[in-house]
Amino acid sequence: MRADYEEHKQSQRVLKSLVDERVKQATISKGVMIIYTGNGKGKTTAAMGTVIRAIGHGKKVGVVQFIKGKWENGEYNFLKAHNIDFFMMGTGFTWETQDREKDTAAAEMVWKEAKRMLADPTYDLVVMDEITYMTAYHYIPLQELIASLQSRPESQSVILTGRDCHKKLMVLADTVTEMVALKHGFDQGIKAQKGIDW
């Protein structure tokens, strides 16, 4: 038992020295670009968790939700109550609207808000939820998005979410996390739950 304790303690000392060295080597201070992509659930949830963290530190945050409709959602309810700039495309899923012209016009309208925030140094964090669909469906030009991301204030962080993220965006990002679907209740006939799924 004592040998196990000593072995564990020694392995944790080694781990601590490795972590301490990595922390010491991380000297760059700048805003980061984070992407949450993949077919698994949790991309928006991860982004909103970071939004709440930023708010908790007194940071100024802006959120733009592409694709999402005008139905009630918990993140909107919570963040609007905290005076966070929050814009929704409001048309819903493209397979429901089936109206490319209307979807494009709605995307362009909220994209203007996103561009405004990306150019404003008072925003510490800007979230563009489901933006990957906008470039995949050519509602927003990929190069225009890239140009806005590259010219944003140096200290500003940004989060992009959505499936099938373009490789050029992933190359540009500092952190990319792919959500992998291993199992989903919906596939078993469980309906979406208020407060859990929206």
Summary of the structure (lengths in Angstrom):
residues: 198
radius of gyration: 19.7
end to end distance: 48.5
largest distance: 70.7
contacts: 558
relative contact order: 0.19
helix: 47%
strand: 14%
